[in-house]
Amino acid sequence: MSPSLAIVAAAPEYIPAAEELSAQLDCPLLGAIPPADVIDFPQVLCFGEQLQLCATGRKAAGPVWVDFVAGTLAHRRKYGGGKTQPVAKAVGLRSGFHPKVLDATAGLGRDAFVLAALGCEVQMLERNPVVFQLLQDGVRRLRQASMGDAELAAISERLSLVDSCIAASKWLVQQPEESIPVVYLDPMFPARGKAAKVKKEMVAFHHLVGADEDADSLLAPAFAACYYRTVVKRPKLAPYLADKKPNFSLEGKSGRFDLYTKHGVPG
Protein backbone atom coordinates (compact mmCIF):
# COMPACT_ATOMS: atom_id res chain seq x y z
CA MET A 1 0.00 0.00 0.00
CA SER A 2 1.02 3.64 -0.32
CA PRO A 3 3.92 4.66 1.99
CA SER A 4 2.15 7.99 2.41
CA LEU A 5 -0.79 6.41 4.27
CA ALA A 6 -1.13 5.15 7.84
CA ILE A 7 -3.98 3.94 10.06
CA VAL A 8 -5.12 5.59 13.30
CA ALA A 9 -7.89 4.82 15.75
CA ALA A 10 -10.35 7.52 16.79
CA ALA A 11 -10.28 6.17 20.35
CA PRO A 12 -8.57 3.27 22.18
CA GLU A 13 -11.64 1.03 21.84
CA TYR A 14 -11.24 1.09 18.05
CA ILE A 15 -7.64 -0.15 18.07
CA PRO A 16 -8.48 -3.87 17.50
CA ALA A 17 -10.52 -3.03 14.39
CA ALA A 18 -7.82 -0.59 13.27
CA GLU A 19 -5.21 -3.35 13.64
CA GLU A 20 -7.26 -5.58 11.34
CA LEU A 21 -7.54 -2.78 8.76
CA SER A 22 -3.81 -2.14 9.04
CA ALA A 23 -3.11 -5.78 8.17
CA GLN A 24 -5.57 -5.77 5.26
CA LEU A 25 -4.06 -2.67 3.68
CA ASP A 26 -0.46 -3.34 4.74
CA CYS A 27 -0.25 0.12 6.30
CA PRO A 28 1.37 1.04 9.63
CA LEU A 29 -0.88 1.53 12.64
CA LEU A 30 -0.01 4.62 14.67
CA GLY A 31 -2.42 3.97 17.54
CA ALA A 32 -5.15 6.20 18.96
CA ILE A 33 -3.87 9.56 17.78
CA PRO A 34 -5.70 12.54 16.23
CA PRO A 35 -4.89 13.06 12.53
CA ALA A 36 -3.90 16.64 13.34
CA ASP A 37 -1.04 15.31 15.48
CA VAL A 38 0.42 13.07 12.77
CA ILE A 39 3.54 14.51 11.15
CA ASP A 40 5.19 11.59 9.31
CA PHE A 41 2.35 10.77 6.93
CA PRO A 42 0.35 13.18 4.72
CA GLN A 43 -2.80 11.05 5.04
CA VAL A 44 -4.35 8.61 7.48
CA LEU A 45 -7.38 6.38 7.59
CA CYS A 46 -9.10 7.05 10.89
CA PHE A 47 -11.18 4.17 12.24
CA GLY A 48 -14.03 5.27 14.50
CA GLU A 49 -17.81 5.36 14.27
CA GLN A 50 -17.16 5.81 10.57
CA LEU A 51 -14.04 5.26 8.51
CA GLN A 52 -12.53 8.56 7.41
CA LEU A 53 -9.71 9.54 5.06
CA CYS A 54 -7.95 12.50 6.64
CA ALA A 55 -5.17 14.84 5.66
CA THR A 56 -2.80 15.32 8.55
CA GLY A 57 -1.37 18.33 10.34
CA ARG A 58 -2.85 21.27 12.20
CA LYS A 59 -4.12 23.13 9.13
CA ALA A 60 -5.53 20.13 7.28
CA ALA A 61 -8.97 20.24 5.71
CA GLY A 62 -11.82 18.13 7.00
CA PRO A 63 -12.10 14.37 6.48
CA VAL A 64 -13.67 12.44 3.62
CA TRP A 65 -15.97 9.50 4.22
CA VAL A 66 -18.90 7.76 2.55
CA ASP A 67 -22.20 8.86 4.04
CA PHE A 68 -25.35 7.43 2.48
CA VAL A 69 -27.52 8.37 5.46
CA ALA A 70 -27.09 12.08 6.22
CA GLY A 71 -25.47 15.20 4.80
CA THR A 72 -25.35 16.04 1.11
CA LEU A 73 -26.79 12.76 -0.15
CA ALA A 74 -29.72 12.89 2.26
CA HIS A 75 -30.54 16.38 1.01
CA ARG A 76 -30.18 15.27 -2.59
CA ARG A 77 -32.40 12.26 -1.97
CA LYS A 78 -35.18 14.52 -0.70
CA TYR A 79 -34.75 17.64 -2.82
CA GLY A 80 -32.43 16.71 -5.70
CA GLY A 81 -34.94 16.75 -8.53
CA GLY A 82 -35.85 13.08 -8.77
CA LYS A 83 -35.96 11.53 -12.24
CA THR A 84 -35.24 14.89 -13.89
CA GLN A 85 -31.63 14.76 -12.68
CA PRO A 86 -29.12 14.42 -15.55
CA VAL A 87 -27.71 11.16 -14.21
CA ALA A 88 -31.20 9.63 -14.18
CA LYS A 89 -31.83 10.70 -17.76
CA ALA A 90 -28.42 9.40 -18.79
CA VAL A 91 -29.06 5.83 -17.63
CA GLY A 92 -32.52 5.85 -19.25
CA LEU A 93 -34.56 5.89 -16.06
CA ARG A 94 -38.20 6.74 -16.67
CA SER A 95 -41.64 5.97 -15.27
CA GLY A 96 -42.03 2.21 -15.18
CA PHE A 97 -38.42 1.52 -16.18
CA HIS A 98 -35.62 1.37 -13.63
CA PRO A 99 -32.61 -0.29 -15.27
CA LYS A 100 -30.08 -2.32 -13.35
CA VAL A 101 -26.83 -0.35 -13.34
CA LEU A 102 -23.22 -1.33 -12.79
CA ASP A 103 -21.23 1.64 -11.51
CA ALA A 104 -17.83 0.34 -12.58
CA THR A 105 -15.84 3.28 -11.14
CA ALA A 106 -17.84 3.90 -7.97
CA GLY A 107 -15.48 6.23 -6.09
CA LEU A 108 -17.42 7.56 -3.10
CA GLY A 109 -20.66 6.09 -4.44
CA ARG A 110 -22.59 9.33 -4.81
CA ASP A 111 -24.13 8.75 -8.24
CA ALA A 112 -24.74 5.10 -7.39
CA PHE A 113 -26.70 6.10 -4.29
CA VAL A 114 -28.75 8.67 -6.22
CA LEU A 115 -29.74 6.04 -8.78
CA ALA A 116 -30.58 3.52 -6.06
CA ALA A 117 -32.69 6.14 -4.31
CA LEU A 118 -34.58 6.66 -7.59
CA GLY A 119 -35.41 2.96 -7.85
CA CYS A 120 -32.54 1.40 -9.81
CA GLU A 121 -30.71 -1.68 -8.63
CA VAL A 122 -27.08 -0.56 -8.55
CA GLN A 123 -23.94 -2.64 -8.15
CA MET A 124 -20.74 -0.76 -7.34
CA LEU A 125 -17.22 -1.73 -8.35
CA GLU A 126 -14.08 -0.09 -6.98
CA ARG A 127 -10.44 -1.02 -7.55
CA ASN A 128 -8.64 1.30 -5.12
CA PRO A 129 -8.30 -0.64 -1.85
CA VAL A 130 -8.68 2.41 0.39
CA VAL A 131 -11.73 3.75 -1.46
CA PHE A 132 -13.12 0.20 -1.39
CA GLN A 133 -12.84 0.24 2.41
CA LEU A 134 -14.58 3.64 2.58
CA LEU A 135 -17.41 2.32 0.41
CA GLN A 136 -17.70 -0.88 2.41
CA ASP A 137 -17.98 1.16 5.61
CA GLY A 138 -20.62 3.43 4.04
CA VAL A 139 -22.71 0.44 2.93
CA ARG A 140 -22.39 -1.08 6.42
CA ARG A 141 -23.71 2.08 8.09
CA LEU A 142 -26.51 2.35 5.52
CA ARG A 143 -27.57 -1.20 6.42
CA GLN A 144 -27.57 -0.26 10.11
CA ALA A 145 -29.59 2.92 9.56
CA SER A 146 -32.09 1.09 7.35
CA MET A 147 -33.25 -1.04 10.25
CA GLY A 148 -35.30 1.88 11.54
CA ASP A 149 -36.12 3.62 8.26
CA ALA A 150 -38.33 2.00 5.61
CA GLU A 151 -37.16 4.33 2.83
CA LEU A 152 -33.49 3.69 3.56
CA ALA A 153 -34.24 -0.04 3.82
CA ALA A 154 -35.56 -0.07 0.25
CA ILE A 155 -32.52 1.85 -1.01
CA SER A 156 -30.19 -0.43 0.93
CA GLU A 157 -31.68 -3.48 -0.79
CA ARG A 158 -30.99 -1.93 -4.20
CA LEU A 159 -27.40 -0.80 -3.51
CA SER A 160 -24.55 -3.29 -3.32
CA LEU A 161 -20.77 -3.42 -3.58
CA VAL A 162 -18.92 -6.17 -5.46
CA ASP A 163 -17.18 -7.96 -2.61
CA SER A 164 -13.69 -7.85 -4.06
CA CYS A 165 -11.39 -4.97 -4.89
CA ILE A 166 -10.84 -5.44 -8.61
CA ALA A 167 -10.13 -3.31 -11.68
CA ALA A 168 -13.23 -2.62 -13.75
CA SER A 169 -11.58 -3.68 -17.02
CA LYS A 170 -10.63 -7.05 -15.54
CA TRP A 171 -14.09 -7.61 -14.03
CA LEU A 172 -16.00 -6.53 -17.12
CA VAL A 173 -14.23 -8.91 -19.50
CA GLN A 174 -15.36 -11.79 -17.28
CA GLN A 175 -19.04 -10.93 -17.83
CA PRO A 176 -21.15 -12.42 -20.63
CA GLU A 177 -21.87 -10.08 -23.54
CA GLU A 178 -24.92 -7.84 -23.09
CA SER A 179 -25.50 -9.21 -19.57
CA ILE A 180 -25.64 -5.84 -17.78
CA PRO A 181 -28.46 -3.44 -18.70
CA VAL A 182 -26.45 -0.24 -18.11
CA VAL A 183 -22.74 0.24 -17.40
CA TYR A 184 -21.84 3.59 -15.82
CA LEU A 185 -18.28 4.97 -15.98
CA ASP A 186 -16.96 8.03 -14.19
CA PRO A 187 -13.17 7.71 -14.33
CA MET A 188 -11.09 10.28 -12.51
CA PHE A 189 -10.02 12.87 -15.06
CA PRO A 190 -6.67 14.71 -14.77
CA ALA A 191 -7.66 18.21 -13.64
CA ARG A 192 -6.36 21.16 -15.62
CA GLY A 193 -6.56 24.91 -15.12
CA LYS A 194 -9.62 26.01 -13.16
CA ALA A 195 -10.80 22.40 -12.99
CA ALA A 196 -7.84 21.70 -10.70
CA LYS A 197 -9.57 23.59 -7.88
CA VAL A 198 -11.30 21.02 -5.72
CA LYS A 199 -12.91 21.31 -2.31
CA LYS A 200 -10.30 21.35 0.43
CA GLU A 201 -11.63 18.20 2.06
CA MET A 202 -11.24 16.34 -1.26
CA VAL A 203 -7.53 17.09 -1.61
CA ALA A 204 -6.56 13.96 0.32
CA PHE A 205 -8.92 11.85 -1.78
CA HIS A 206 -7.57 13.15 -5.10
CA HIS A 207 -4.00 12.74 -3.86
CA LEU A 208 -4.72 9.12 -2.95
CA VAL A 209 -6.66 8.10 -6.05
CA GLY A 210 -4.98 10.19 -8.72
CA ALA A 211 -6.16 10.17 -12.33
CA ASP A 212 -7.35 7.00 -14.04
CA GLU A 213 -4.63 6.97 -16.69
CA ASP A 214 -5.98 3.69 -18.10
CA ALA A 215 -9.56 4.97 -18.38
CA ASP A 216 -9.63 4.54 -22.16
CA SER A 217 -9.33 0.78 -21.70
CA LEU A 218 -12.70 0.67 -19.91
CA LEU A 219 -14.95 1.59 -22.82
CA ALA A 220 -14.63 -1.52 -24.97
CA PRO A 221 -15.33 -4.11 -22.23
CA ALA A 222 -18.07 -1.90 -20.77
CA PHE A 223 -19.83 -1.62 -24.11
CA ALA A 224 -19.48 -5.35 -24.74
CA ALA A 225 -21.04 -6.16 -21.36
CA CYS A 226 -23.95 -3.70 -21.53
CA TYR A 227 -27.35 -4.40 -23.10
CA TYR A 228 -28.92 -0.95 -23.38
CA ARG A 229 -26.07 1.53 -23.03
CA THR A 230 -22.77 2.52 -21.54
CA VAL A 231 -22.79 5.96 -19.91
CA VAL A 232 -19.56 7.92 -19.45
CA LYS A 233 -19.51 10.95 -17.16
CA ARG A 234 -16.95 13.54 -18.26
CA PRO A 235 -15.95 17.13 -17.59
CA LYS A 236 -17.63 19.36 -20.16
CA LEU A 237 -14.47 20.09 -22.17
CA ALA A 238 -12.84 16.67 -21.78
CA PRO A 239 -12.13 14.55 -24.86
CA TYR A 240 -14.27 11.50 -25.53
CA LEU A 241 -13.22 8.36 -23.72
CA ALA A 242 -10.88 6.35 -25.97
CA ASP A 243 -11.46 9.12 -28.56
CA LYS A 244 -14.70 7.38 -29.51
CA LYS A 245 -17.62 9.65 -30.31
CA PRO A 246 -20.81 8.69 -28.45
CA ASN A 247 -24.22 8.24 -30.06
CA PHE A 248 -25.24 11.38 -28.21
CA SER A 249 -24.43 13.45 -25.13
CA LEU A 250 -26.38 15.16 -22.37
CA GLU A 251 -24.65 18.37 -21.35
CA GLY A 252 -24.83 20.34 -18.12
CA LYS A 253 -23.14 23.48 -16.84
CA SER A 254 -19.80 21.87 -16.01
CA GLY A 255 -20.05 18.28 -17.18
CA ARG A 256 -21.69 15.94 -19.63
CA PHE A 257 -22.83 12.36 -20.03
CA ASP A 258 -21.69 10.57 -23.18
CA LEU A 259 -24.07 7.76 -24.17
CA TYR A 260 -22.95 4.74 -26.18
CA THR A 261 -26.16 2.93 -27.04
CA LYS A 262 -27.14 -0.52 -28.30
CA HIS A 263 -30.80 -1.39 -27.76
CA GLY A 264 -33.51 1.19 -27.13
CA VAL A 265 -34.79 1.44 -23.56
CA PRO A 266 -38.45 0.49 -22.99
CA GLY A 267 -41.13 3.18 -22.88
C-alpha positions as CSV (number, residue, x, y, z in Angstrom):
1,M,0.0,0.0,0.0
2,S,1.0,3.6,-0.3
3,P,3.9,4.7,2.0
4,S,2.2,8.0,2.4
5,L,-0.8,6.4,4.3
6,A,-1.1,5.2,7.8
7,I,-4.0,3.9,10.1
8,V,-5.1,5.6,13.3
9,A,-7.9,4.8,15.8
10,A,-10.4,7.5,16.8
11,A,-10.3,6.2,20.3
12,P,-8.6,3.3,22.2
13,E,-11.6,1.0,21.8
14,Y,-11.2,1.1,18.1
15,I,-7.6,-0.1,18.1
16,P,-8.5,-3.9,17.5
17,A,-10.5,-3.0,14.4
18,A,-7.8,-0.6,13.3
19,E,-5.2,-3.3,13.6
20,E,-7.3,-5.6,11.3
21,L,-7.5,-2.8,8.8
22,S,-3.8,-2.1,9.0
23,A,-3.1,-5.8,8.2
24,Q,-5.6,-5.8,5.3
25,L,-4.1,-2.7,3.7
26,D,-0.5,-3.3,4.7
27,C,-0.2,0.1,6.3
28,P,1.4,1.0,9.6
29,L,-0.9,1.5,12.6
30,L,0.0,4.6,14.7
31,G,-2.4,4.0,17.5
32,A,-5.2,6.2,19.0
33,I,-3.9,9.6,17.8
34,P,-5.7,12.5,16.2
35,P,-4.9,13.1,12.5
36,A,-3.9,16.6,13.3
37,D,-1.0,15.3,15.5
38,V,0.4,13.1,12.8
39,I,3.5,14.5,11.1
40,D,5.2,11.6,9.3
41,F,2.3,10.8,6.9
42,P,0.3,13.2,4.7
43,Q,-2.8,11.0,5.0
44,V,-4.4,8.6,7.5
45,L,-7.4,6.4,7.6
46,C,-9.1,7.1,10.9
47,F,-11.2,4.2,12.2
48,G,-14.0,5.3,14.5
49,E,-17.8,5.4,14.3
50,Q,-17.2,5.8,10.6
51,L,-14.0,5.3,8.5
52,Q,-12.5,8.6,7.4
53,L,-9.7,9.5,5.1
54,C,-8.0,12.5,6.6
55,A,-5.2,14.8,5.7
56,T,-2.8,15.3,8.6
57,G,-1.4,18.3,10.3
58,R,-2.9,21.3,12.2
59,K,-4.1,23.1,9.1
60,A,-5.5,20.1,7.3
61,A,-9.0,20.2,5.7
62,G,-11.8,18.1,7.0
63,P,-12.1,14.4,6.5
64,V,-13.7,12.4,3.6
65,W,-16.0,9.5,4.2
66,V,-18.9,7.8,2.5
67,D,-22.2,8.9,4.0
68,F,-25.4,7.4,2.5
69,V,-27.5,8.4,5.5
70,A,-27.1,12.1,6.2
71,G,-25.5,15.2,4.8
72,T,-25.4,16.0,1.1
73,L,-26.8,12.8,-0.1
74,A,-29.7,12.9,2.3
75,H,-30.5,16.4,1.0
76,R,-30.2,15.3,-2.6
77,R,-32.4,12.3,-2.0
78,K,-35.2,14.5,-0.7
79,Y,-34.8,17.6,-2.8
80,G,-32.4,16.7,-5.7
81,G,-34.9,16.8,-8.5
82,G,-35.9,13.1,-8.8
83,K,-36.0,11.5,-12.2
84,T,-35.2,14.9,-13.9
85,Q,-31.6,14.8,-12.7
86,P,-29.1,14.4,-15.5
87,V,-27.7,11.2,-14.2
88,A,-31.2,9.6,-14.2
89,K,-31.8,10.7,-17.8
90,A,-28.4,9.4,-18.8
91,V,-29.1,5.8,-17.6
92,G,-32.5,5.8,-19.3
93,L,-34.6,5.9,-16.1
94,R,-38.2,6.7,-16.7
95,S,-41.6,6.0,-15.3
96,G,-42.0,2.2,-15.2
97,F,-38.4,1.5,-16.2
98,H,-35.6,1.4,-13.6
99,P,-32.6,-0.3,-15.3
100,K,-30.1,-2.3,-13.3
101,V,-26.8,-0.3,-13.3
102,L,-23.2,-1.3,-12.8
103,D,-21.2,1.6,-11.5
104,A,-17.8,0.3,-12.6
105,T,-15.8,3.3,-11.1
106,A,-17.8,3.9,-8.0
107,G,-15.5,6.2,-6.1
108,L,-17.4,7.6,-3.1
109,G,-20.7,6.1,-4.4
110,R,-22.6,9.3,-4.8
111,D,-24.1,8.8,-8.2
112,A,-24.7,5.1,-7.4
113,F,-26.7,6.1,-4.3
114,V,-28.7,8.7,-6.2
115,L,-29.7,6.0,-8.8
116,A,-30.6,3.5,-6.1
117,A,-32.7,6.1,-4.3
118,L,-34.6,6.7,-7.6
119,G,-35.4,3.0,-7.8
120,C,-32.5,1.4,-9.8
121,E,-30.7,-1.7,-8.6
122,V,-27.1,-0.6,-8.5
123,Q,-23.9,-2.6,-8.1
124,M,-20.7,-0.8,-7.3
125,L,-17.2,-1.7,-8.4
126,E,-14.1,-0.1,-7.0
127,R,-10.4,-1.0,-7.5
128,N,-8.6,1.3,-5.1
129,P,-8.3,-0.6,-1.9
130,V,-8.7,2.4,0.4
131,V,-11.7,3.7,-1.5
132,F,-13.1,0.2,-1.4
133,Q,-12.8,0.2,2.4
134,L,-14.6,3.6,2.6
135,L,-17.4,2.3,0.4
136,Q,-17.7,-0.9,2.4
137,D,-18.0,1.2,5.6
138,G,-20.6,3.4,4.0
139,V,-22.7,0.4,2.9
140,R,-22.4,-1.1,6.4
141,R,-23.7,2.1,8.1
142,L,-26.5,2.3,5.5
143,R,-27.6,-1.2,6.4
144,Q,-27.6,-0.3,10.1
145,A,-29.6,2.9,9.6
146,S,-32.1,1.1,7.3
147,M,-33.3,-1.0,10.3
148,G,-35.3,1.9,11.5
149,D,-36.1,3.6,8.3
150,A,-38.3,2.0,5.6
151,E,-37.2,4.3,2.8
152,L,-33.5,3.7,3.6
153,A,-34.2,0.0,3.8
154,A,-35.6,-0.1,0.3
155,I,-32.5,1.8,-1.0
156,S,-30.2,-0.4,0.9
157,E,-31.7,-3.5,-0.8
158,R,-31.0,-1.9,-4.2
159,L,-27.4,-0.8,-3.5
160,S,-24.5,-3.3,-3.3
161,L,-20.8,-3.4,-3.6
162,V,-18.9,-6.2,-5.5
163,D,-17.2,-8.0,-2.6
164,S,-13.7,-7.8,-4.1
165,C,-11.4,-5.0,-4.9
166,I,-10.8,-5.4,-8.6
167,A,-10.1,-3.3,-11.7
168,A,-13.2,-2.6,-13.7
169,S,-11.6,-3.7,-17.0
170,K,-10.6,-7.1,-15.5
171,W,-14.1,-7.6,-14.0
172,L,-16.0,-6.5,-17.1
173,V,-14.2,-8.9,-19.5
174,Q,-15.4,-11.8,-17.3
175,Q,-19.0,-10.9,-17.8
176,P,-21.1,-12.4,-20.6
177,E,-21.9,-10.1,-23.5
178,E,-24.9,-7.8,-23.1
179,S,-25.5,-9.2,-19.6
180,I,-25.6,-5.8,-17.8
181,P,-28.5,-3.4,-18.7
182,V,-26.4,-0.2,-18.1
183,V,-22.7,0.2,-17.4
184,Y,-21.8,3.6,-15.8
185,L,-18.3,5.0,-16.0
186,D,-17.0,8.0,-14.2
187,P,-13.2,7.7,-14.3
188,M,-11.1,10.3,-12.5
189,F,-10.0,12.9,-15.1
190,P,-6.7,14.7,-14.8
191,A,-7.7,18.2,-13.6
192,R,-6.4,21.2,-15.6
193,G,-6.6,24.9,-15.1
194,K,-9.6,26.0,-13.2
195,A,-10.8,22.4,-13.0
196,A,-7.8,21.7,-10.7
197,K,-9.6,23.6,-7.9
198,V,-11.3,21.0,-5.7
199,K,-12.9,21.3,-2.3
200,K,-10.3,21.4,0.4
201,E,-11.6,18.2,2.1
202,M,-11.2,16.3,-1.3
203,V,-7.5,17.1,-1.6
204,A,-6.6,14.0,0.3
205,F,-8.9,11.9,-1.8
206,H,-7.6,13.2,-5.1
207,H,-4.0,12.7,-3.9
208,L,-4.7,9.1,-2.9
209,V,-6.7,8.1,-6.1
210,G,-5.0,10.2,-8.7
211,A,-6.2,10.2,-12.3
212,D,-7.4,7.0,-14.0
213,E,-4.6,7.0,-16.7
214,D,-6.0,3.7,-18.1
215,A,-9.6,5.0,-18.4
216,D,-9.6,4.5,-22.2
217,S,-9.3,0.8,-21.7
218,L,-12.7,0.7,-19.9
219,L,-14.9,1.6,-22.8
220,A,-14.6,-1.5,-25.0
221,P,-15.3,-4.1,-22.2
222,A,-18.1,-1.9,-20.8
223,F,-19.8,-1.6,-24.1
224,A,-19.5,-5.3,-24.7
225,A,-21.0,-6.2,-21.4
226,C,-24.0,-3.7,-21.5
227,Y,-27.3,-4.4,-23.1
228,Y,-28.9,-1.0,-23.4
229,R,-26.1,1.5,-23.0
230,T,-22.8,2.5,-21.5
231,V,-22.8,6.0,-19.9
232,V,-19.6,7.9,-19.5
233,K,-19.5,11.0,-17.2
234,R,-17.0,13.5,-18.3
235,P,-15.9,17.1,-17.6
236,K,-17.6,19.4,-20.2
237,L,-14.5,20.1,-22.2
238,A,-12.8,16.7,-21.8
239,P,-12.1,14.5,-24.9
240,Y,-14.3,11.5,-25.5
241,L,-13.2,8.4,-23.7
242,A,-10.9,6.4,-26.0
243,D,-11.5,9.1,-28.6
244,K,-14.7,7.4,-29.5
245,K,-17.6,9.7,-30.3
246,P,-20.8,8.7,-28.4
247,N,-24.2,8.2,-30.1
248,F,-25.2,11.4,-28.2
249,S,-24.4,13.4,-25.1
250,L,-26.4,15.2,-22.4
251,E,-24.7,18.4,-21.3
252,G,-24.8,20.3,-18.1
253,K,-23.1,23.5,-16.8
254,S,-19.8,21.9,-16.0
255,G,-20.1,18.3,-17.2
256,R,-21.7,15.9,-19.6
257,F,-22.8,12.4,-20.0
258,D,-21.7,10.6,-23.2
259,L,-24.1,7.8,-24.2
260,Y,-22.9,4.7,-26.2
261,T,-26.2,2.9,-27.0
262,K,-27.1,-0.5,-28.3
263,H,-30.8,-1.4,-27.8
264,G,-33.5,1.2,-27.1
265,V,-34.8,1.4,-23.6
266,P,-38.5,0.5,-23.0
267,G,-41.1,3.2,-22.9
